[in-house]
Structures are given as structure tokens and as C-alpha cells.
Amino acid sequence: MRRYEVILSPRATLPYTLSVLGKLLLSIAVTWFIVSQAGLSIEELGRIDKGIFDIHAGWLGASCLILLGGFFSTAVIWALIVRDIGGGGLTWGEAVAAFMIGNLGRYVPGKVWQIAALGALARERGVSATGATAAAVLGQGAGLIGAMLIGVVSIPSLATDNISLWIVPTALLTATLLGLSPVVFNAVCRIWFRFARTEAPEGLSNRDGARWIILSFGSWCMYTGAFWAFSRGLGFDIGLLSSASAFAAAYVLGYLAIFAPAGLGVREGFLIALLSSSIGVASATGLAAAARLWITSVEVIPAATFWVRRVNKDGRTHDHG
């Protein structure tokens, strides 16, 4: 079994299986609590059918292309961060292939598999695994901040009677401002490179951190724009700002639910809660479920293609060796 297969396929032991089942049950419970607060009942759920959609193929096709562009742009940002922190160089093609394959780790419970896979895949291309892993963590942090900058618009619709929901965006934005201050940024960099036992690259500064966030914000403009186009493709007339902020906020809140692989269920629950006032709870539920299938398809199909190409290439190399 190859190294990256080990990373993406954790050993199926009884404790691991029980852990997965426990997390799945917790995801279901949390999701049902969220959607029930939004007004979704068993009766309402039973009334949902494909008739709520009015398909527009052009919008759906555009949404897939924009979403794929968002994934590719995030891969390029990861490669830029690897270079900025002295981890080595990746071509854009190598970065996209490694990033898309590594993203399959998101569907394994726990947040470490995606990052670990990226480290292993990058190392096979001659890039420091430590640098690639650090870049993945930094990239995810920058991505969360970029998403929150868009998603913060939707928080008031959930936080009218629950001031605690402001804790997440407030904490993220405060940490961002502190982390981008020269003193804190330089101190964190010194600690990291000392821990990694590598030399800090010359010229690395808080301006690089700000650039990562700005680029990630741009990627999130693509992600949220893709979701808006997808909603139009299903016949829903939702304002761009409303759909974008709801999608971004639901992603962040789903990501923070560490027990749910890829935020499964929890993200959809928050998306339903955020969109139900615009299109009704039944339509919001149908849209959230369809969006999960859409995102997974656009992510997994290219990743599987890159994976097959990689396996075939390794097989040919092995045969010639």
C-alpha cells in the first residue's frame, strides 16, 4: 500500500468504527436541532420533492465552472504559501493535482487527514512535508477568515436572540488583526521555524499574511458566486449578497463542527436556517441538500481523475524501473 493510500484510508479498527458512528450520530442530532429551530418539521420534510426546482442548465453549468475555478485558485494559494515560507516550489499543475487529491481527506472524520495527505503528496514532489503541512494550516486559516468576512453579513439573522453567535466572527476577526501585527506575526514565525528546525526565509513578513487573506477572500468570492449561480440554476431567486453570506457563514460554522466530516449535515442545517426566511424552509432544505451533492461532485470527480492519472503514472514508472 502506498503512503498516500495509508493516509487517506485509516485502519478500520473497532474503536475507530465506534468513533465514526458516534460522530455521525452527533452530526445528525446537531443538524436536526438546527433545522428544527428554523421551522423544519417531519410534515414539512415530507412535502419536499423535485417539483420545487425549476432547472436552468446554463446557470448550473456556469456554477460548476466557477466552483471548480475556486478549488483551483485555493490550490494555487496553497502553493504560494509553500513558496513564501520556504517549503519549496510547486508548479500550478502539481499544486492543483495534489490539492484536489488531498481534499478527499476532508470526507474522513477529523480535520487532520486532508492536511496530512497534502504533506505526503507534496513530499513526493520534492517539497518539504513540513512546509506543505504548515502552508495547508495557514491556507485553511486564511480561507476561514476570507469566508467569515463574507459570512458575517448573515449573522444578524441568526443572532437576533442569541448574542453568543457573534463570538465566532468576533474571535476570528480579533485573532486576524492580532496575528497580522508585526510583533505577533514575527514571533509566531520564529517559534514555528525553530520547532520545524529550518531557517526562516528572508523577507517573510506580516504583509505576506495579509496577502494570503486577500487572495483567499478572492477565492471565496468565487465559491459564493458559484453557489448563487447554482441557486439560480435550480430556479431560486435569491439576492447575491444574501446567498453569498449565508453560504460562507454556513461553511465556517460547519467547519468548526470538528466531529462532522466536511461539515456534513451541520453546514446544511445552518444553510437552511439562514435561507429559510428568503425562500421558505422546504425550499431551503432542498437547496441545501442539492448543494451538498453539487459540491461533492465538482470536487470528487476531478480529484478521482487526478488520482487515476497518478496511479497509472506510478504503475508505468514501476514497470520501467
N, C-alpha and C positions, 0 to 999 in steps of 0.2 A: 504493500500500500504506500502511495506517495505521500510526501509530507503534507501537501495541501489537502489531500483526502482525509488525513488524520484530523486536521484542524476543522474541516467542515463536517466531519462525521464523528462526534464524540462517542465514546464507547457506551453501548446501551446496557448499563447495569441496572439492577433493581432500584437502588437509591436514586439514580438519575431519572428513571421512568416515573417513580413516585413524585419526584420534584417537578417534572414536566406536567404531570396530571394536576398537582396542587396549584401550579401557576396557571394552568388552563382554567381550573375551577374559579380561582381568584379573579382572573380576567373576565369570565362570564358574569360573576357576581358584581364586580365593579361596573361593567358595561351596562348590566340591567338596571343598576341603581341610577346611573347617569341618565339613561334614556327614559326611565320611569319618571324622573324628575322633569324631563322635557315633555311629558304627557303621553308617551307611547304606552299603550295597553295591549293586552293579548288580542282584544277585539280589533283594535286599530292595526295591529300587525297582520291579522288575518285578511284585512281588506287590501293589502298591498299586492299588486300584480303588475305584469309588464305593461298594462294599459296606462300606467302613469307616465310612461316615456313617449316622447314624440321624436323619433330618431332623425338626426340631420348628419349624414355621413361626412360631409365636408368638415364640419366642426369637429367631429370625432377624429378624423384623420389628422387635422391640424393639432388637436390636443396631444395625440401620440407623438408627433414630431417635436412639439415644444417640450414635452416631458422628457423625451429621450435627449434633447439638447441640454436640458437641465442636469440630467445624470452625467452627461459627458463633460459639462462645464465644471461640475463638482470634482470629477476625476482630475481635470487639468489643475484646479486649485490645489488639490492634494499634492500633485507633482511639483507645483511651485513652492509649496511649503516645505516639501522634502529638500528641494534645492536650497531654499533660503536658510534652512537650519543646518546645512552642510551634510545632508544624508546621501547626496549623490544625484545623478541626473537620470531622468526617465524621459523618453520621447512621449509625445502626446498619445500615440497609438498604444504604447506599452502601458501608460498610465490608465487609459480607458479600459483596456482589457483586464488589467489587474484589479482595478476598482470595481468593475461590474461583476467579476467572479467573486471577489471578496465580499461584495454586498449580499451574496447568498447567505453569508453568516448571520445576517440580521434576522433570518427566519428560524434561527436556533435560539431557544430561551437563554437570556443573559446577553449583556451588551459587549462581551469581550471577544466573541468569535469573529465578528467582522473585522475588528482591529487586528486580532492575531493572524487572520488569513491574509490581510494586506501586508503585514510584516513578512510573512513567509514567502508570499508571491514576489514581493519587491526584492527580497534577498536573492532569489533565483535569477534576478536580472542584474546582479552585481551591486545592488543598492543596500546600504546599511539597514538591517532589520530594525535596529533601534531608532534610526532616523525616520523610517517609514511608519513605525508604530507611533512615534511622537507626533508626526505630521497628521496621522489619522485622528488622534485625540484632539489636536489643535484644530483640525478641519471640522470635526464634529462640533467642537465648542463654537467656532466661528459660524457654523451653519445654524446652530440653535439661536445664537444672537441675531443673525440675519432674519430667521423666521420670526423671532419674537418682536423684532422691530415692525414687522408687518402685522403679526397677530395681535399686538397689544390693542389695536383698534377695536377688536371684538370683545375684549374682556368686560367692558361695562355691561354688556347684555347678559353676562353670567353673574356679574359681581354686584348686582343691584342690592341684594340682601345678603351677600356673602363677601365681606371685605377681605377674607383670607385668600381669595383667588388672586388678589393683587400681589401676594407675596412672591409668586414665581417671576412675573416680569420685573418687579422691583428688584429682586435679588439678582437676576441676570444682568439687568442694566447697571446696577451698582457695581457688581463684580467686573463688568466690562470696563467701566470708567476707571476703576482701581487698577485693573490688570494692564490697561494701556498707559498708565502713568509711567514715566521713565524709571522711577525708583523701583516700583514693583516689578515691571516687565524685566528689567535688567537683573534684579535679584532672583526671580524665578528662572531665568535663563542660566544664571551661574549655577544654581542648585541642580538644574536638570543636567547640564553638561558635565558637572562634577560627578553626578550619580551615574551617568552614562559612560564616564571615563573617556570622553572625547573632547577635543578642542572646540571651543565656541567659534563659529565663523565670524570673520571680521565684518563689521558693518551692520550686524543684526541689531535692530532697534525696535522701539515701540511703533514706529511708522510702518514696519512690516506687519505687525499685528493688526494695525488699523486697515492696512491694505487687504489682508485676508478677510476681514469682516465685510469690507465694502464689496469685494468680489463675491463673497458668499451671499450678501444681500442681493446682488445681481442674479445669482443662481436662483434664489428664492422668488424673485420677480418672475422668472421663467416657470418655476414649479406652480406658483399660484395662478399665473396666467394660463397655464395648461389646464388647471382644474376648472377655471372659469370657462374655457373653451369646451371642456368636457361636459360641463353642466348645460351649456348651450346646445351641445350635440345631442343631449337627452331631452331637449325641449324645455328646460327651465330658464326662466328669465330672472336671473339674479344679478344684482349690480356687481361690477368688477371689484370694488373695494370691499363689499360685504362678503363675497365669496372668497376673495384672496385672504382677508383677515381671518375668516372662520377656518379655512383650510390650514393656514400657518399655525394658528393657535392650537387647533386640534392635534397637529403634528407634534408640537412641543409638549403638550400635556400627555400625549400618548407615549412619547419618547421617555418621559420621566417615570412612566409606569414600567419599571425595570423588569417586572415579572412577566410582562406581555411581549412575546417575540414580535419585533417590528411594530409594537404598539397595537397588536391585533385586538380588535374589539373596543379597547379603551379609546383609541383615536376616533373610531366610528361613532362611539357614544357621544363624545364631545362635539363632533361634527354635526350630529343630529340635533343636539341641544342648541348649537349656535345657529343652525339654519332653519329650525322649525318655525321661528317667528316670521321668516320670509316666504317659505313655500309650504308650510304645514308639516306636521310631524311624520305623516305617512310618506310624503314625497321626499322629505329629508332622509328618512330611513332607506328608501330605495336608492337615492343618490349616493349615500354613504357606502352602501353595500356594493353598488356598481363601481364606485371609485376605487374600492379596495381591489376588485378584480382587474380593473384597468391598470392601476399602478403596478400590481404584481406581474401582469402580462408584459407590460412595456419594460419592466426591469428584468424579469426572469428569461424571457425569450432571447434577447441579445446576450445575456450572461451565459446561457446554455450554449449559444453559438460560439462564443469565445472559449468556453470550456472544451467543447468538442474539438475545435481547432487546436487547442493547446495539447489535448491528449493525443491527437493524431500526429502533431509535430514531435511530441516526446517519443511516440512509438517509432516514427521514422528515424529519429536520431539514435534510438536504441538499436534499431535494426542495422544501421550503418556502422554503429560502434562495435 
